[in-house]
Amino acid sequence: MAEVVILGAGFSGQTAALYLKKELGHEHDVTVISPWPRFTYIPSLVWVGIGRMAPEKTMFELAPMYQSHGIHFLQAWAREIHPDEQYVLTEDKAGNRQKVPYDYLINATGPHLNFEGTPGLGPDQGTTHSICNIHHAKLARDAYLEMVQRMEKGDRVKILVGTGHGTATCQGAALEYITNIHNDLVKRGLRDKAKIMWISNEPKLGDLGVGGITARKHGYIMDSETFARSLFAEQEIYYQVQTAVTHVEKGKVYWENYEGEQGETEYDFAMLIPQFQGTKIKYIDKDGQDITAKMTNPGGFMLVDGNYGKNPTELTADDWPGTYQSPLYKNLFAAGIAFAPPGPISKPYVNRNGVQITASPPRTGMASGIIGRVAAENVIDLIRGKEPSHHESMAEMPGACIASIGKSLWDGSAASIVMYPVVPDYKRYPEYGRDLDVSVMEIGLAGAWIKRTLHTLFLYKMKGNPGWSLIPE
């Protein structure tokens, strides 16, 4: 009997656990370790953050769900991985430590939200907000609704949304949030009371950390920069890209841009996505030596089967990992945010002051679920005495983003964006790096229905309800 341990219960971890148990049945044990007792559907936190969806509608309890599927669950933090001795050292809320043995391990821990990477950033500092987890989304909601009350009394306010670090990712989530704020204020009759501003480390508007998107419609070629500019012009959103937020004070952010110019922007309410790093887990060898530097990149993300160390400008589609297997320990895998990308997808940039202003590659949502499935399938191969046979790099998978512009199914809207592949492949698609017959950019009411449908479908799937595996990642 094999012991399979999964660290994390987000999209990647949950997907991996369900596929493993479905294929392995009762012959092998599957254990999920997570410090959080609930699964949260992160894409819907954009609605929680403006008070348009109750938090409980985005979550469900993990323990009863796992019990019904015969999956073991341990609510604790993973503090150390001992790959030679094959166990994880965990710590629960009471400080109790436990060794959890494994034969195979999938690290799907998600990100460490590195607010400390930008001095003064974050809700703990009483300055900016985040919608990266349910706690932060509720804090953002409360602060936003307080600001709405000020506006109802006649105050004019400045709202700032975007990225809070030069190497932050998840620009798509920030884009959803800023357009939802616009739509919400229009509904409340308060839009004229707010100056809404976008600040981002993207090399151009609409880049979204994927080098921008190009699509063909009715024989015409359009790009995401034009798409985003049109949207922001329609919604009267001011924007500033090619910018790294360097530190924050209450009511003011300081920044540097590509040219090395320094400036400041005042705000009354700000939601800025922090830098993502790997979860703080140590790797310890059989001699008790800390080998974390061998197992992860400097950001703390686990090294897998990618081609690391190349100049970012020389990276190709072939350099991206596809099996998500550690090159040092063949029974270790990483999925979702936890794996180390070989470099950025967007154009890297360091200004004359040495400040890196480079959008990091997104590895959440659809990609995260796909990678969780691939890692699980490769573990199943190993258990059955085969070499990992499943390979799907981000240069081989599609990416889809339904960016909500308003929650209502009657007069809401959403930008529906599909790209294939996520990482451009200029060998297969020399002109644009992507298949323009698959890539799509649309905006309208249909997208609002799709967004709300995905919320229901993925919560259904993540609960492992009957027919869950028929719903694609």
C-alpha positions in Angstrom: 0.0 0.0 0.0 1.4 3.4 -1.0 1.0 6.5 1.1 0.4 9.6 -1.0 0.5 13.0 0.7 -0.7 16.3 -0.8 0.3 19.6 0.7 -2.5 22.2 0.2 -6.2 22.0 -0.6 -6.6 24.7 -3.3 -7.3 24.0 -6.9 -4.2 21.9 -7.5 -4.3 20.0 -4.2 -8.0 19.3 -4.4 -7.9 18.2 -8.0 -4.9 15.9 -7.3 -6.6 14.3 -4.3 -9.8 13.6 -6.2 -8.0 12.0 -9.1 -5.7 10.0 -6.9 -8.5 8.5 -4.9 -10.7 7.9 -7.9 -7.9 5.9 -9.6 -6.3 4.2 -6.6 -9.4 3.3 -4.6 -8.9 1.7 -1.2 -5.7 0.0 -2.2 -3.6 3.1 -1.4 -3.9 5.9 1.2 -4.3 9.6 0.2 -3.7 12.3 2.8 -4.2 16.0 2.4 -2.4 18.4 4.7 -3.7 22.0 4.9 -3.8 24.6 7.7 -7.2 25.8 6.5 -10.4 23.8 7.3 -12.2 25.0 4.2 -11.9 25.1 0.4 -12.3 28.6 -1.0 -13.2 29.4 -4.6 -10.8 32.2 -5.0 -12.1 33.6 -8.3 -15.4 34.7 -6.6 -13.6 36.7 -3.9 -13.7 39.6 -6.4 -17.5 39.8 -5.5 -16.9 39.2 -1.8 -14.5 42.2 -1.8 -17.3 44.6 -2.8 -20.0 43.1 -0.8 -21.9 41.5 -3.7 -21.5 37.9 -2.6 -21.7 36.4 0.9 -18.3 34.8 1.9 -20.0 31.5 2.9 -21.1 31.0 -0.8 -17.4 30.7 -1.8 -16.5 27.9 0.7 -17.2 24.5 2.0 -15.8 22.4 4.9 -13.0 20.0 3.9 -13.2 17.4 6.6 -16.7 15.9 5.9 -16.0 16.0 2.1 -12.7 14.1 2.5 -14.3 11.6 4.9 -17.0 10.8 2.4 -14.3 10.0 -0.2 -12.0 8.0 2.1 -9.3 10.7 2.0 -7.4 11.5 5.2 -7.2 15.1 6.3 -4.8 16.8 8.6 -5.3 20.4 9.5 -1.8 21.7 10.0 1.1 23.6 8.5 3.8 21.7 6.7 7.0 23.0 8.2 9.7 20.6 6.8 10.0 18.1 4.1 12.5 15.3 4.7 12.9 13.8 1.2 15.5 11.1 2.1 13.5 9.8 5.1 10.2 10.5 3.3 8.2 12.3 5.8 6.6 15.8 6.3 7.0 17.5 9.7 3.7 19.3 10.4 2.6 21.8 13.1 -1.0 22.4 14.2 -2.5 25.6 15.7 -1.7 24.3 19.2 2.0 24.0 18.3 2.0 20.2 18.2 4.4 18.7 15.7 3.9 15.4 13.9 5.8 13.3 11.4 3.6 12.3 8.4 5.3 9.5 6.3 4.8 9.3 2.6 5.9 7.3 -0.4 4.8 10.0 -2.9 4.4 13.7 -2.2 2.7 16.5 -4.2 3.5 20.0 -3.0 0.4 22.1 -3.9 0.7 24.7 -1.1 -0.1 27.8 -3.1 1.6 31.1 -2.5 3.1 32.9 0.5 1.6 36.4 0.2 4.8 38.4 0.5 3.4 41.7 1.8 6.7 42.3 3.6 8.4 42.4 0.2 7.0 46.0 -0.1 7.5 48.0 3.1 4.1 49.1 4.5 2.0 47.1 2.1 -1.1 45.1 3.2 -4.0 44.9 5.5 -1.8 44.0 8.5 -0.2 47.4 8.1 -3.5 49.2 7.9 -2.7 50.6 4.5 -3.8 48.6 1.4 -6.1 45.6 0.9 -6.0 42.3 -0.9 -8.6 39.8 -2.3 -6.1 36.8 -2.3 -7.8 34.9 0.5 -11.2 35.0 2.2 -10.0 36.9 5.3 -8.4 39.7 3.2 -11.5 39.8 0.9 -13.8 40.5 3.9 -11.5 43.2 5.2 -11.4 44.8 1.7 -15.2 44.6 1.6 -15.6 46.3 5.0 -13.2 49.1 4.0 -14.8 49.5 0.6 -18.3 49.8 2.1 -17.1 52.3 4.6 -15.8 54.4 1.7 -19.1 54.0 -0.1 -20.8 55.5 3.0 -18.4 58.5 2.8 -19.3 58.9 -0.8 -23.0 58.8 0.0 -22.4 61.7 2.3 -20.8 63.7 -0.5 -17.1 62.9 -0.2 -15.0 62.5 -3.3 -12.5 59.6 -3.1 -9.5 58.2 -4.9 -9.4 54.4 -5.5 -6.2 52.6 -6.5 -6.1 49.0 -7.7 -3.3 46.9 -9.2 -0.1 45.3 -8.2 1.9 46.2 -5.1 5.3 44.9 -6.1 7.6 45.0 -9.1 7.3 41.2 -9.7 3.7 40.6 -8.6 1.4 38.4 -10.6 -2.5 38.0 -10.8 -3.1 41.2 -12.7 -6.3 39.5 -14.0 -7.8 39.4 -10.5 -6.9 43.1 -10.0 -8.5 43.9 -13.4 -11.7 42.1 -12.3 -11.8 44.0 -9.0 -11.3 47.5 -10.5 -14.0 46.9 -13.2 -16.4 45.5 -10.5 -15.8 48.6 -8.4 -16.7 50.8 -11.4 -19.9 48.8 -12.0 -20.9 48.8 -8.4 -20.5 52.5 -8.1 -22.5 53.1 -11.2 -25.3 51.0 -9.7 -25.2 53.0 -6.5 -25.2 56.3 -8.4 -21.8 57.2 -6.9 -19.4 56.8 -9.9 -19.0 60.6 -10.2 -17.6 60.7 -6.6 -14.6 58.4 -7.4 -11.4 58.8 -9.3 -10.4 55.2 -10.1 -6.8 54.5 -10.9 -4.8 51.4 -12.1 -1.2 50.8 -11.3 0.7 47.8 -12.6 4.1 46.3 -13.3 2.9 45.1 -16.8 5.0 46.3 -19.7 1.7 47.4 -21.4 -1.9 47.6 -20.4 -3.6 44.2 -20.9 -0.4 42.2 -20.7 -1.7 40.3 -17.7 1.6 38.6 -17.1 1.3 36.4 -20.2 2.9 38.8 -22.7 -0.5 40.1 -23.9 -3.1 38.2 -25.9 -4.0 38.4 -29.6 -7.2 37.1 -31.1 -8.9 37.1 -34.5 -12.5 38.1 -35.0 -14.4 38.5 -38.2 -11.0 38.5 -40.0 -9.5 41.3 -37.9 -6.6 40.9 -35.5 -7.0 42.5 -32.1 -4.8 42.6 -29.1 -5.4 42.8 -25.3 -3.8 46.2 -25.0 -6.3 47.8 -27.3 -9.1 45.7 -25.6 -8.0 47.0 -22.1 -7.5 50.6 -23.2 -11.0 50.6 -24.7 -12.5 49.2 -21.5 -10.6 51.7 -19.3 -11.6 54.6 -21.5 -15.2 53.6 -21.4 -15.1 53.3 -17.6 -12.9 56.4 -17.1 -10.2 54.5 -15.3 -6.8 56.2 -15.2 -3.8 53.8 -15.7 -0.1 53.6 -15.1 1.9 50.6 -16.2 5.7 49.8 -16.2 5.6 50.6 -12.5 6.8 49.0 -9.3 5.3 50.1 -6.0 8.3 50.4 -3.7 6.7 51.3 -0.4 3.4 52.3 1.1 2.1 54.7 3.8 -1.5 55.1 4.8 -3.1 57.0 2.0 0.0 57.1 -0.2 2.0 54.7 -2.4 5.6 55.4 -3.6 6.7 53.9 -6.9 9.4 53.7 -9.6 8.9 53.2 -13.3 10.9 51.8 -16.2 12.8 55.1 -16.6 13.8 55.1 -13.0 11.6 58.0 -12.2 10.2 58.1 -8.7 6.8 59.3 -7.7 3.8 59.0 -5.3 0.1 58.4 -5.7 -2.5 59.3 -3.0 -5.5 57.1 -2.4 -8.4 56.7 0.0 -8.9 53.0 -0.7 -6.3 50.6 -2.4 -6.3 47.0 -3.3 -2.8 46.0 -4.4 -1.8 42.3 -5.2 1.4 41.5 -3.3 4.4 39.6 -4.6 3.8 35.8 -4.5 6.6 33.6 -3.0 6.7 29.9 -2.3 5.3 28.8 1.0 7.9 28.8 3.8 8.8 25.1 4.0 12.3 23.8 4.7 13.8 20.7 2.9 16.1 18.7 5.2 18.3 15.8 4.0 19.2 12.6 5.9 22.2 14.4 7.6 20.0 17.1 8.9 21.3 19.7 6.4 19.0 22.3 5.0 18.8 21.7 1.2 16.1 24.2 0.5 18.4 26.1 -1.9 18.8 22.9 -4.0 15.1 22.1 -4.0 13.7 25.6 -4.7 14.5 28.7 -6.6 15.2 32.0 -4.7 11.5 32.7 -4.5 10.9 29.5 -2.7 9.1 27.7 -5.5 10.0 24.0 -6.0 12.3 23.1 -8.9 10.8 20.5 -11.2 11.5 19.3 -14.8 11.9 22.8 -16.3 15.0 24.2 -17.9 16.3 26.7 -15.3 19.0 29.2 -15.5 18.6 30.6 -19.0 18.5 34.3 -19.8 14.8 35.2 -19.6 14.9 36.7 -23.0 16.1 33.4 -24.5 13.4 31.2 -22.9 11.3 29.1 -25.3 8.2 27.0 -25.0 10.4 23.9 -24.6 11.9 25.2 -21.4 8.7 24.9 -19.4 8.1 21.9 -17.2 5.6 19.2 -18.2 5.6 16.4 -15.6 6.2 18.6 -12.5 8.5 16.0 -11.1 11.5 16.9 -9.0 14.8 16.1 -10.7 16.4 15.2 -7.4 13.6 13.1 -5.8 11.5 11.2 -8.3 8.6 10.7 -5.8 8.2 14.5 -5.3 6.0 16.7 -7.5 4.9 20.3 -7.3 1.7 21.8 -8.7 0.0 25.1 -9.2 1.8 28.1 -7.7 4.2 25.8 -5.8 6.2 24.9 -8.9 9.0 27.1 -10.1 8.6 28.6 -13.6 11.8 28.9 -15.7 11.2 32.6 -16.0 8.6 35.2 -16.9 6.3 35.1 -19.9 6.1 38.9 -20.1 9.0 41.0 -21.1 11.5 41.2 -18.2 12.8 44.7 -17.2 15.2 46.1 -14.7 15.4 49.9 -14.5 18.5 52.0 -14.1 18.2 51.9 -10.3 18.2 48.1 -10.3 14.5 47.8 -9.6 13.0 44.7 -11.3 9.7 45.5 -12.9 8.5 42.2 -14.4 5.1 40.7 -14.2 5.5 37.1 -12.9 3.7 34.3 -14.8 0.2 33.4 -13.5 -0.2 29.8 -12.4 -3.7 29.9 -10.7 -7.2 28.9 -11.7 -7.4 26.7 -14.8 -3.7 26.1 -15.1 -3.5 25.1 -11.5 -6.2 22.5 -11.8 -4.7 21.0 -15.0 -1.2 20.8 -13.3 -2.8 19.1 -10.2 -4.3 16.5 -12.4 -1.1 15.9 -14.4 0.9 15.5 -11.1 -1.6 13.0 -9.8 -1.6 11.0 -13.0 2.2 10.8 -12.9 2.1 9.6 -9.2 -0.4 6.9 -10.3 2.0 5.9 -13.0 4.8 5.5 -10.5 2.6 3.5 -8.1 1.8 1.1 -11.0 5.5 0.6 -11.8 5.7 2.9 -14.8 7.6 6.0 -15.7 5.6 9.3 -15.6 3.8 9.4 -18.9 1.7 12.5 -18.5 3.1 15.7 -19.9 1.3 19.1 -20.2 3.4 22.2 -19.9 1.9 25.7 -19.9 3.1 25.9 -23.5 0.7 23.0 -24.3 -2.4 24.0 -22.3 -5.1 26.6 -22.9 -5.8 29.4 -20.5 -9.2 30.9 -19.9 -10.2 34.0 -17.8 -13.7 35.2 -17.4 -13.1 38.6 -15.9 -16.3 39.9 -14.3 -17.3 43.5 -14.8 -20.6 43.1 -12.9 -22.1 40.2 -11.0 -25.8 40.6 -12.2 -27.1 37.9 -14.6 -29.5 40.5 -16.0 -27.4 43.6 -16.7 -23.9 42.5 -15.7 -21.0 41.8 -18.0 -17.7 40.0 -18.3 -14.7 39.9 -20.5 -14.2 36.3 -21.8 -10.6 35.7 -22.6 -9.2 32.4 -24.0 -5.6 31.9 -25.1 -3.9 28.8 -26.5 -1.3 28.1 -25.3 -0.7 30.1 -22.1 3.1 30.3 -22.8 3.6 31.4 -26.4 5.1 28.8 -28.7 6.7 30.5 -31.7 7.8 27.2 -33.3 4.2 26.2 -33.8 2.7 29.7 -34.2 5.6 31.8 -35.6 3.7 35.1 -36.0 2.0 35.5 -32.6 3.0 32.5 -30.5 -0.6 31.4 -30.1 -3.4 29.9 -32.2 -5.6 32.8 -33.2 -8.4 30.4 -34.2 -8.7 29.3 -30.6 -7.8 32.5 -28.8 -10.8 34.7 -28.0 -11.6 38.1 -26.5 -15.2 39.0 -26.0 -17.2 41.3 -23.6 -20.8 41.1 -22.8 -23.7 39.7 -20.7 -22.9 36.1 -21.8 -19.6 36.3 -20.0 -21.5 37.2 -16.7 -23.6 34.0 -17.1 -20.4 31.9 -17.8 -18.6 33.4 -14.8 -21.5 32.6 -12.4 -21.9 29.1 -14.0 -18.2 28.4 -13.4 -18.6 29.4 -9.7 -21.3 26.7 -9.3 -19.7 24.1 -11.5 -16.3 24.3 -9.8 -17.6 24.2 -6.3 -19.6 21.1 -7.3 -16.4 19.6 -8.8 -14.2 20.4 -5.9 -16.7 18.7 -3.5 -16.2 15.5 -5.5 -19.9 15.3 -6.2 -21.2 12.6 -8.6 -19.8 13.2 -12.1 -17.2 15.6 -10.9 -14.5 14.2 -13.2 -16.7 15.1 -16.3 -16.2 18.8 -15.5 -12.9 19.8 -17.2 -10.2 21.6 -15.2 
